[in-house]
Amino acid sequence: MIRRISVAGLFFLALGLAWAADWKAELLSCLGPRPDYLKAMNLLAGQAKSLESGDRQTAEALLPYLARKLRRTAEEQDLISDYYEKYKDNDPEFGFLDDSTHRDFLDFWMHWKSSYPLVSGMSFLLRPGSAGATLPAGIEIGLDLLNDAYYKISLGPYVLEGGFWPRGFHIVTVPVEDLFDRSGTYEFTLDLKSGALVLRKPIRIEVIVSSVARLGPLPPAMPTIEDGSKARTAPPVQSNLEGDLSLYVGGKLIMTSRKLAVRMPPINIPIPGPSLPGTKPYLPPPKTDPMANSVSILDALALTYKTLKDLLSKKPPAPLAPSYQKVTSLSFSFDRAMGDGTLSGARAEVRLDPVRGAILRR
């Protein structure tokens, strides 16, 4: 079947393609010698989503700039946060701007790029040999930080860690010891402060716990009580005891007995007599003079100096970088107690759910 396109549909399609090709020229007309920032803002806000990916990125970078010109601080912060969380630190294409607007926009853009504490590349760190056979007390999370910032990690009202981070790669250890009782989603909060700007980046962890197999009854928590009717083995006899045993009848001593512990005789090590001449320690005197084979003190000092110099000149080997693998989920196998008093094998899968950061309002 041949689908027919109406004349009106062709008209609007052609109009959209024409605007997509000329939106930069129309924007420049709004930013001329007498700029109309409100008109430019409305132009980009209404048509940015219909642009292609590269043009859309440029338009979404110009929107916070126009909000700055209109003194809309809250809108500027929301738009710049949306851009960085979506495009990371990829710069837009703004070479089409005129010289005056280009310099002004560049100052605006460099200010944000040097101060926004962007967090990217967040993932779990799986180290060699740390297979999920037992439940961990904490999980390591790696992240990349675009700019220097003070940080604070908290879980609800409890602050877990804080300090200063330079730009680069960092490792966060979040406690998960009590998160494997049941499935659920837990959100840690990472606050980053750069200058007067505070960015909140949630760290959302999803735990999925599932039973694998029933293992049997739980081991007894208290010692069992033995049945008195069953024969019991006699306690072991203590053989190396000593003491006095007395027998009295009507207050009169009849007999007494004393048991003494067995005393091991001391170890007798025979000491041989003096050795015959010609054997140790009565060896004949050496035929050569030991002083004839000695080394002078100056030569010994020179040799020691050379050895120390060689040792100090060699730089110690550089420490090896930590080895780990970046993953988005972890799995653990463990045993847990069920409500009916039995033991069951369980499996927990931990996932990292990415959440966009946002600038906090004061």
SEGUMI-233658 format. One record per residue (C-alpha): residue number from 0; residue in one letter; x, y, z. Coordinates in nm, 2 decimals, decimal comma. Example, Ala and Ser with C-alpha at 12.3 -4.5 7.8 and 13.67 -1.06 7.14 Angstrom:
+-----+---+--------+--------+--------+
!   k ! r !     xx !     yy !     zz !
+-----+---+--------+--------+--------+
!   0 ! a !   1,23 !  -0,45 !   0,78 !
!   1 ! s !   1,37 !  -0,11 !   0,71 !
+-----+---+--------+--------+--------+
//
This chain:
+-----+---+--------+--------+--------+
!   k ! r !     xx !     yy !     zz !
+-----+---+--------+--------+--------+
!   0 ! m !   0,00 !   0,00 !   0,00 !
!   1 ! i !   0,14 !   0,34 !  -0,09 !
!   2 ! r !   0,10 !   0,59 !   0,20 !
!   3 ! r !   0,00 !   0,94 !   0,08 !
!   4 ! i !   0,13 !   1,24 !   0,26 !
!   5 ! s !  -0,10 !   1,54 !   0,28 !
!   6 ! v !   0,01 !   1,87 !   0,14 !
!   7 ! a !  -0,01 !   2,02 !   0,49 !
!   8 ! g !   0,22 !   1,75 !   0,62 !
!   9 ! l !   0,47 !   1,82 !   0,35 !
!  10 ! f !   0,46 !   2,19 !   0,43 !
!  11 ! f !   0,52 !   2,15 !   0,80 !
!  12 ! l !   0,80 !   1,89 !   0,73 !
!  13 ! a !   0,97 !   2,13 !   0,49 !
!  14 ! l !   0,92 !   2,42 !   0,74 !
!  15 ! g !   1,08 !   2,21 !   1,02 !
!  16 ! l !   1,38 !   2,12 !   0,80 !
!  17 ! a !   1,43 !   2,48 !   0,69 !
!  18 ! w !   1,42 !   2,59 !   1,06 !
!  19 ! a !   1,66 !   2,32 !   1,16 !
!  20 ! a !   1,90 !   2,45 !   0,89 !
!  21 ! d !   1,86 !   2,82 !   0,97 !
!  22 ! w !   1,81 !   2,82 !   1,35 !
!  23 ! k !   2,16 !   2,95 !   1,41 !
!  24 ! a !   2,11 !   3,24 !   1,17 !
!  25 ! e !   1,78 !   3,32 !   1,34 !
!  26 ! l !   1,95 !   3,30 !   1,68 !
!  27 ! l !   2,22 !   3,54 !   1,57 !
!  28 ! s !   1,96 !   3,78 !   1,46 !
!  29 ! c !   1,83 !   3,79 !   1,82 !
!  30 ! l !   2,19 !   3,84 !   1,95 !
!  31 ! g !   2,29 !   4,13 !   1,73 !
!  32 ! p !   2,40 !   4,48 !   1,84 !
!  33 ! r !   2,08 !   4,52 !   2,04 !
!  34 ! p !   2,03 !   4,17 !   2,17 !
!  35 ! d !   1,69 !   4,04 !   2,26 !
!  36 ! y !   1,77 !   3,76 !   2,51 !
!  37 ! l !   1,41 !   3,68 !   2,59 !
!  38 ! k !   1,33 !   3,62 !   2,22 !
!  39 ! a !   1,64 !   3,40 !   2,18 !
!  40 ! m !   1,54 !   3,21 !   2,50 !
!  41 ! n !   1,19 !   3,14 !   2,38 !
!  42 ! l !   1,33 !   3,04 !   2,03 !
!  43 ! l !   1,57 !   2,78 !   2,17 !
!  44 ! a !   1,34 !   2,65 !   2,44 !
!  45 ! g !   1,06 !   2,58 !   2,20 !
!  46 ! q !   1,26 !   2,41 !   1,93 !
!  47 ! a !   1,57 !   2,26 !   2,10 !
!  48 ! k !   1,41 !   1,91 !   2,13 !
!  49 ! s !   1,34 !   1,89 !   1,76 !
!  50 ! l !   1,70 !   1,95 !   1,66 !
!  51 ! e !   1,96 !   1,68 !   1,57 !
!  52 ! s !   2,19 !   1,55 !   1,84 !
!  53 ! g !   2,48 !   1,79 !   1,77 !
!  54 ! d !   2,26 !   2,10 !   1,73 !
!  55 ! r !   2,05 !   2,00 !   2,03 !
!  56 ! q !   2,37 !   1,99 !   2,25 !
!  57 ! t !   2,46 !   2,34 !   2,13 !
!  58 ! a !   2,12 !   2,47 !   2,20 !
!  59 ! e !   2,10 !   2,32 !   2,55 !
!  60 ! a !   2,44 !   2,48 !   2,63 !
!  61 ! l !   2,32 !   2,82 !   2,52 !
!  62 ! l !   2,00 !   2,80 !   2,72 !
!  63 ! p !   2,17 !   2,85 !   3,06 !
!  64 ! y !   2,38 !   3,14 !   2,91 !
!  65 ! l !   2,06 !   3,31 !   2,81 !
!  66 ! a !   1,91 !   3,25 !   3,15 !
!  67 ! r !   2,21 !   3,42 !   3,30 !
!  68 ! k !   2,15 !   3,73 !   3,07 !
!  69 ! l !   1,79 !   3,73 !   3,19 !
!  70 ! r !   1,90 !   3,71 !   3,56 !
!  71 ! r !   1,72 !   3,39 !   3,61 !
!  72 ! t !   1,96 !   3,23 !   3,86 !
!  73 ! a !   1,76 !   2,93 !   3,96 !
!  74 ! e !   1,68 !   2,84 !   3,59 !
!  75 ! e !   2,04 !   2,89 !   3,50 !
!  76 ! q !   2,15 !   2,64 !   3,76 !
!  77 ! d !   1,89 !   2,38 !   3,66 !
!  78 ! l !   1,98 !   2,41 !   3,29 !
!  79 ! i !   2,36 !   2,39 !   3,35 !
!  80 ! s !   2,31 !   2,09 !   3,58 !
!  81 ! d !   2,09 !   1,92 !   3,31 !
!  82 ! y !   2,36 !   1,98 !   3,05 !
!  83 ! y !   2,65 !   1,84 !   3,25 !
!  84 ! e !   2,46 !   1,54 !   3,38 !
!  85 ! k !   2,35 !   1,46 !   3,02 !
!  86 ! y !   2,66 !   1,55 !   2,82 !
!  87 ! k !   2,93 !   1,52 !   3,09 !
!  88 ! d !   3,23 !   1,75 !   3,02 !
!  89 ! n !   3,19 !   1,75 !   2,64 !
!  90 ! d !   3,21 !   2,10 !   2,50 !
!  91 ! p !   2,94 !   2,22 !   2,26 !
!  92 ! e !   3,00 !   2,37 !   1,92 !
!  93 ! f !   2,97 !   2,75 !   1,95 !
!  94 ! g !   3,21 !   2,87 !   1,68 !
!  95 ! f !   2,92 !   3,02 !   1,48 !
!  96 ! l !   2,86 !   3,30 !   1,73 !
!  97 ! d !   2,98 !   3,65 !   1,65 !
!  98 ! d !   3,30 !   3,77 !   1,81 !
!  99 ! s !   3,13 !   3,97 !   2,09 !
! 100 ! t !   2,88 !   3,70 !   2,18 !
! 101 ! h !   3,15 !   3,43 !   2,14 !
! 102 ! r !   3,38 !   3,60 !   2,40 !
! 103 ! d !   3,10 !   3,66 !   2,64 !
! 104 ! f !   2,97 !   3,30 !   2,61 !
! 105 ! l !   3,33 !   3,16 !   2,65 !
! 106 ! d !   3,37 !   3,35 !   2,98 !
! 107 ! f !   3,04 !   3,21 !   3,10 !
! 108 ! w !   3,13 !   2,86 !   3,00 !
! 109 ! m !   3,48 !   2,85 !   3,14 !
! 110 ! h !   3,34 !   2,97 !   3,48 !
! 111 ! w !   3,10 !   2,67 !   3,50 !
! 112 ! k !   3,35 !   2,42 !   3,36 !
! 113 ! s !   3,61 !   2,51 !   3,62 !
! 114 ! s !   3,37 !   2,50 !   3,92 !
! 115 ! y !   3,10 !   2,24 !   3,85 !
! 116 ! p !   3,19 !   1,93 !   4,06 !
! 117 ! l !   3,08 !   1,68 !   3,80 !
! 118 ! v !   3,07 !   1,31 !   3,90 !
! 119 ! s !   3,10 !   1,06 !   3,62 !
! 120 ! g !   3,20 !   0,69 !   3,56 !
! 121 ! m !   3,04 !   0,57 !   3,88 !
! 122 ! s !   3,07 !   0,19 !   3,91 !
! 123 ! f !   3,14 !  -0,10 !   4,16 !
! 124 ! l !   3,50 !  -0,21 !   4,19 !
! 125 ! l !   3,56 !  -0,58 !   4,18 !
! 126 ! r !   3,91 !  -0,68 !   4,30 !
! 127 ! p !   4,08 !  -1,01 !   4,21 !
! 128 ! g !   4,01 !  -1,28 !   4,47 !
! 129 ! s !   3,71 !  -1,10 !   4,61 !
! 130 ! a !   3,45 !  -1,35 !   4,48 !
! 131 ! g !   3,11 !  -1,33 !   4,63 !
! 132 ! a !   3,12 !  -1,63 !   4,85 !
! 133 ! t !   3,06 !  -1,43 !   5,18 !
! 134 ! l !   2,87 !  -1,12 !   5,25 !
! 135 ! p !   3,10 !  -0,81 !   5,27 !
! 136 ! a !   3,08 !  -0,54 !   5,53 !
! 137 ! g !   3,13 !  -0,27 !   5,27 !
! 138 ! i !   3,13 !  -0,23 !   4,89 !
! 139 ! e !   3,38 !  -0,01 !   4,70 !
! 140 ! i !   3,25 !   0,24 !   4,44 !
! 141 ! g !   3,48 !   0,42 !   4,20 !
! 142 ! l !   3,40 !   0,76 !   4,05 !
! 143 ! d !   3,57 !   1,04 !   3,85 !
! 144 ! l !   3,55 !   1,40 !   3,98 !
! 145 ! l !   3,59 !   1,69 !   3,73 !
! 146 ! n !   3,70 !   1,96 !   3,98 !
! 147 ! d !   3,83 !   1,99 !   4,33 !
! 148 ! a !   3,56 !   1,98 !   4,59 !
! 149 ! y !   3,48 !   1,91 !   4,96 !
! 150 ! y !   3,27 !   1,60 !   5,00 !
! 151 ! k !   3,03 !   1,45 !   5,25 !
! 152 ! i !   2,87 !   1,10 !   5,23 !
! 153 ! s !   2,57 !   1,03 !   5,44 !
! 154 ! l !   2,29 !   0,78 !   5,49 !
! 155 ! g !   1,98 !   0,95 !   5,60 !
! 156 ! p !   2,07 !   1,18 !   5,90 !
! 157 ! y !   2,40 !   0,99 !   5,96 !
! 158 ! v !   2,73 !   1,13 !   5,81 !
! 159 ! l !   2,96 !   0,84 !   5,71 !
! 160 ! e !   3,26 !   1,02 !   5,57 !
! 161 ! g !   3,38 !   1,36 !   5,47 !
! 162 ! g !   3,69 !   1,56 !   5,36 !
! 163 ! f !   3,85 !   1,71 !   5,05 !
! 164 ! w !   3,89 !   1,55 !   4,71 !
! 165 ! p !   4,11 !   1,68 !   4,43 !
! 166 ! r !   4,00 !   1,63 !   4,08 !
! 167 ! g !   4,05 !   1,28 !   3,95 !
! 168 ! f !   3,95 !   0,92 !   4,04 !
! 169 ! h !   3,83 !   0,84 !   4,39 !
! 170 ! i !   3,70 !   0,53 !   4,58 !
! 171 ! v !   3,40 !   0,54 !   4,82 !
! 172 ! t !   3,34 !   0,25 !   5,06 !
! 173 ! v !   2,97 !   0,23 !   5,16 !
! 174 ! p !   2,86 !  -0,01 !   5,44 !
! 175 ! v !   2,62 !  -0,28 !   5,33 !
! 176 ! e !   2,65 !  -0,52 !   5,62 !
! 177 ! d !   2,28 !  -0,49 !   5,72 !
! 178 ! l !   2,13 !  -0,46 !   5,38 !
! 179 ! f !   2,09 !  -0,83 !   5,29 !
! 180 ! d !   1,80 !  -0,93 !   5,52 !
! 181 ! r !   1,55 !  -0,85 !   5,24 !
! 182 ! s !   1,53 !  -0,69 !   4,90 !
! 183 ! g !   1,52 !  -0,31 !   4,89 !
! 184 ! t !   1,66 !   0,01 !   4,75 !
! 185 ! y !   1,90 !   0,21 !   4,96 !
! 186 ! e !   2,02 !   0,56 !   4,88 !
! 187 ! f !   2,34 !   0,72 !   5,00 !
! 188 ! t !   2,39 !   1,09 !   4,95 !
! 189 ! l !   2,71 !   1,24 !   4,82 !
! 190 ! d !   2,73 !   1,62 !   4,87 !
! 191 ! l !   3,01 !   1,81 !   4,68 !
! 192 ! k !   3,09 !   2,17 !   4,76 !
! 193 ! s !   3,30 !   2,38 !   4,51 !
! 194 ! g !   3,32 !   2,74 !   4,61 !
! 195 ! a !   2,96 !   2,86 !   4,68 !
! 196 ! l !   2,81 !   2,58 !   4,47 !
! 197 ! v !   2,68 !   2,26 !   4,64 !
! 198 ! l !   2,59 !   1,96 !   4,42 !
! 199 ! r !   2,40 !   1,66 !   4,56 !
! 200 ! k !   2,47 !   1,33 !   4,38 !
! 201 ! p !   2,26 !   1,03 !   4,51 !
! 202 ! i !   2,42 !   0,69 !   4,52 !
! 203 ! r !   2,13 !   0,45 !   4,48 !
! 204 ! i !   2,20 !   0,08 !   4,55 !
! 205 ! e !   1,94 !  -0,19 !   4,48 !
! 206 ! v !   1,96 !  -0,52 !   4,66 !
! 207 ! i !   1,77 !  -0,82 !   4,53 !
! 208 ! v !   1,77 !  -1,12 !   4,77 !
! 209 ! s !   1,64 !  -1,46 !   4,65 !
! 210 ! s !   1,63 !  -1,81 !   4,82 !
! 211 ! v !   1,82 !  -2,09 !   4,64 !
! 212 ! a !   1,78 !  -2,41 !   4,84 !
! 213 ! r !   1,67 !  -2,53 !   5,18 !
! 214 ! l !   1,97 !  -2,67 !   5,37 !
! 215 ! g !   1,82 !  -2,82 !   5,68 !
! 216 ! p !   1,75 !  -2,74 !   6,05 !
! 217 ! l !   1,94 !  -2,47 !   6,23 !
! 218 ! p !   2,23 !  -2,59 !   6,46 !
! 219 ! p !   2,13 !  -2,58 !   6,83 !
! 220 ! a !   2,21 !  -2,25 !   7,00 !
! 221 ! m !   2,23 !  -2,40 !   7,35 !
! 222 ! p !   2,40 !  -2,73 !   7,47 !
! 223 ! t !   2,17 !  -3,03 !   7,47 !
! 224 ! i !   2,07 !  -3,21 !   7,80 !
! 225 ! e !   2,18 !  -3,58 !   7,81 !
! 226 ! d !   1,94 !  -3,86 !   7,90 !
! 227 ! g !   2,03 !  -4,00 !   8,25 !
! 228 ! s !   1,92 !  -4,35 !   8,15 !
! 229 ! k !   2,19 !  -4,38 !   7,90 !
! 230 ! a !   2,54 !  -4,50 !   8,00 !
! 231 ! r !   2,79 !  -4,22 !   8,03 !
! 232 ! t !   3,16 !  -4,26 !   8,00 !
! 233 ! a !   3,36 !  -4,20 !   8,31 !
! 234 ! p !   3,56 !  -3,87 !   8,33 !
! 235 ! p !   3,92 !  -3,91 !   8,26 !
! 236 ! v !   4,14 !  -3,99 !   8,56 !
! 237 ! q !   4,39 !  -3,72 !   8,66 !
! 238 ! s !   4,71 !  -3,91 !   8,71 !
! 239 ! n !   4,96 !  -3,65 !   8,82 !
! 240 ! l !   4,78 !  -3,52 !   9,14 !
! 241 ! e !   4,92 !  -3,51 !   9,50 !
! 242 ! g !   4,78 !  -3,46 !   9,85 !
! 243 ! d !   4,69 !  -3,62 !  10,19 !
! 244 ! l !   4,40 !  -3,85 !  10,26 !
! 245 ! s !   4,29 !  -3,89 !  10,63 !
! 246 ! l !   4,03 !  -4,12 !  10,79 !
! 247 ! y !   3,86 !  -4,02 !  11,11 !
! 248 ! v !   3,61 !  -4,23 !  11,32 !
! 249 ! g !   3,44 !  -4,04 !  11,60 !
! 250 ! g !   3,68 !  -3,76 !  11,58 !
! 251 ! k !   3,98 !  -4,00 !  11,62 !
! 252 ! l !   4,24 !  -4,03 !  11,34 !
! 253 ! i !   4,25 !  -4,39 !  11,23 !
! 254 ! m !   4,48 !  -4,38 !  10,93 !
! 255 ! t !   4,64 !  -4,13 !  10,69 !
! 256 ! s !   4,78 !  -4,16 !  10,34 !
! 257 ! r !   4,99 !  -3,93 !  10,12 !
! 258 ! k !   5,01 !  -3,93 !   9,75 !
! 259 ! l !   5,30 !  -3,76 !   9,58 !
! 260 ! a !   5,31 !  -3,65 !   9,21 !
! 261 ! v !   5,55 !  -3,83 !   8,99 !
! 262 ! r !   5,86 !  -3,62 !   8,95 !
! 263 ! m !   6,05 !  -3,65 !   8,62 !
! 264 ! p !   6,42 !  -3,68 !   8,68 !
! 265 ! p !   6,62 !  -3,39 !   8,54 !
! 266 ! i !   6,77 !  -3,44 !   8,20 !
! 267 ! n !   7,13 !  -3,56 !   8,23 !
! 268 ! i !   7,35 !  -3,43 !   7,95 !
! 269 ! p !   7,70 !  -3,59 !   7,98 !
! 270 ! i !   7,97 !  -3,34 !   7,93 !
! 271 ! p !   8,28 !  -3,49 !   7,77 !
! 272 ! g !   8,62 !  -3,43 !   7,90 !
! 273 ! p !   8,89 !  -3,22 !   7,74 !
! 274 ! s !   8,97 !  -3,30 !   7,38 !
! 275 ! l !   9,30 !  -3,44 !   7,27 !
! 276 ! p !   9,56 !  -3,21 !   7,11 !
! 277 ! g !   9,50 !  -3,17 !   6,74 !
! 278 ! t !   9,12 !  -3,16 !   6,77 !
! 279 ! k !   8,88 !  -2,87 !   6,86 !
! 280 ! p !   8,93 !  -2,67 !   7,06 !
! 281 ! y !   9,30 !  -2,76 !   7,08 !
! 282 ! l !   9,39 !  -2,71 !   6,71 !
! 283 ! p !   9,75 !  -2,64 !   6,62 !
! 284 ! p !   9,83 !  -2,27 !   6,57 !
! 285 ! p !   9,79 !  -2,14 !   6,21 !
! 286 ! k !  10,10 !  -2,16 !   5,99 !
! 287 ! t !  10,02 !  -1,83 !   5,81 !
! 288 ! d !   9,98 !  -1,49 !   5,97 !
! 289 ! p !   9,62 !  -1,36 !   5,95 !
! 290 ! m !   9,74 !  -1,00 !   5,94 !
! 291 ! a !   9,91 !  -1,07 !   5,61 !
! 292 ! n !   9,56 !  -1,12 !   5,45 !
! 293 ! s !   9,39 !  -0,82 !   5,60 !
! 294 ! v !   9,25 !  -0,51 !   5,42 !
! 295 ! s !   9,35 !  -0,16 !   5,51 !
! 296 ! i !   9,09 !   0,07 !   5,68 !
! 297 ! l !   9,10 !   0,32 !   5,39 !
! 298 ! d !   9,03 !   0,05 !   5,14 !
! 299 ! a !   8,74 !  -0,08 !   5,35 !
! 300 ! l !   8,59 !   0,27 !   5,39 !
! 301 ! a !   8,62 !   0,34 !   5,01 !
! 302 ! l !   8,45 !   0,01 !   4,94 !
! 303 ! t !   8,17 !   0,08 !   5,19 !
! 304 ! y !   8,12 !   0,43 !   5,04 !
! 305 ! k !   8,09 !   0,29 !   4,69 !
! 306 ! t !   7,84 !   0,03 !   4,80 !
! 307 ! l !   7,62 !   0,28 !   4,98 !
! 308 ! k !   7,64 !   0,52 !   4,68 !
! 309 ! d !   7,52 !   0,25 !   4,44 !
! 310 ! l !   7,24 !   0,15 !   4,67 !
! 311 ! l !   7,12 !   0,51 !   4,72 !
! 312 ! s !   7,14 !   0,59 !   4,35 !
! 313 ! k !   6,90 !   0,32 !   4,26 !
! 314 ! k !   6,54 !   0,44 !   4,28 !
! 315 ! p !   6,29 !   0,21 !   4,44 !
! 316 ! p !   6,04 !   0,05 !   4,20 !
! 317 ! a !   5,72 !   0,24 !   4,15 !
! 318 ! p !   5,43 !   0,09 !   4,34 !
! 319 ! l !   5,19 !  -0,11 !   4,13 !
! 320 ! a !   4,85 !   0,04 !   4,06 !
! 321 ! p !   4,56 !  -0,13 !   4,23 !
! 322 ! s !   4,40 !  -0,39 !   4,01 !
! 323 ! y !   4,02 !  -0,40 !   3,99 !
! 324 ! q !   3,74 !  -0,44 !   3,74 !
! 325 ! k !   3,46 !  -0,18 !   3,70 !
! 326 ! v !   3,12 !  -0,35 !   3,71 !
! 327 ! t !   2,76 !  -0,23 !   3,75 !
! 328 ! s !   2,64 !  -0,53 !   3,96 !
! 329 ! l !   2,77 !  -0,77 !   4,22 !
! 330 ! s !   2,65 !  -1,12 !   4,33 !
! 331 ! f !   2,69 !  -1,29 !   4,67 !
! 332 ! s !   2,59 !  -1,63 !   4,80 !
! 333 ! f !   2,53 !  -1,69 !   5,17 !
! 334 ! d !   2,32 !  -1,88 !   5,43 !
! 335 ! r !   2,03 !  -1,73 !   5,62 !
! 336 ! a !   1,79 !  -1,84 !   5,89 !
! 337 ! m !   1,42 !  -1,88 !   5,79 !
! 338 ! g !   1,12 !  -1,81 !   6,01 !
! 339 ! d !   1,04 !  -2,18 !   6,05 !
! 340 ! g !   1,38 !  -2,26 !   6,21 !
! 341 ! t !   1,55 !  -2,39 !   5,90 !
! 342 ! l !   1,86 !  -2,28 !   5,72 !
! 343 ! s !   1,83 !  -2,17 !   5,36 !
! 344 ! g !   2,09 !  -2,09 !   5,09 !
! 345 ! a !   2,03 !  -1,74 !   4,95 !
! 346 ! r !   2,17 !  -1,52 !   4,67 !
! 347 ! a !   2,19 !  -1,15 !   4,67 !
! 348 ! e !   2,24 !  -0,93 !   4,36 !
! 349 ! v !   2,36 !  -0,57 !   4,42 !
! 350 ! r !   2,30 !  -0,31 !   4,14 !
! 351 ! l !   2,41 !   0,05 !   4,11 !
! 352 ! d !   2,12 !   0,26 !   3,99 !
! 353 ! p !   2,25 !   0,59 !   3,83 !
! 354 ! v !   2,08 !   0,90 !   3,95 !
! 355 ! r !   2,14 !   1,25 !   3,82 !
! 356 ! g !   2,29 !   1,52 !   4,04 !
! 357 ! a !   2,13 !   1,85 !   4,12 !
! 358 ! i !   2,25 !   2,19 !   4,25 !
! 359 ! l !   2,11 !   2,26 !   4,60 !
! 360 ! r !   1,92 !   2,58 !   4,66 !
! 361 ! r !   2,00 !   2,80 !   4,95 !
+-----+---+--------+--------+--------+
//
